[in-house]
Amino acid sequence: MKSLGLQATCLGPTTIKQRMATAQHKKSGRIAIDEEDYIITLTKAEGGLFQLINPTIGFDTKKPSIEVQLPNIYNLSDHYPVGANLIAK
């Protein structure tokens, strides 16, 4: 990403779910633990106006457990939200 002039949050898995149906039969019924969600901005060198600080995942200060599948009572989506503070450079 840096070679493209971008900065991004990289926090670990943002989706933990069981695959119910898939075109690839071998993957059906397996748990998918993927990092799929980011905040992406331009770097300062490329004219970006913001720095990403204090990135978070989920609605808690702790990282979510990869043992807890999504969606659940605490997070109704099959992806955790990703957040960060934007500081003007």
Secondary structure by P-SEA (a helix, b strand, c coil): cccccbbbbbbcccccccccccccccccccccccccbbbbbbccccccccccccccccccccccccccccccccccccbbbbbbbbbcc
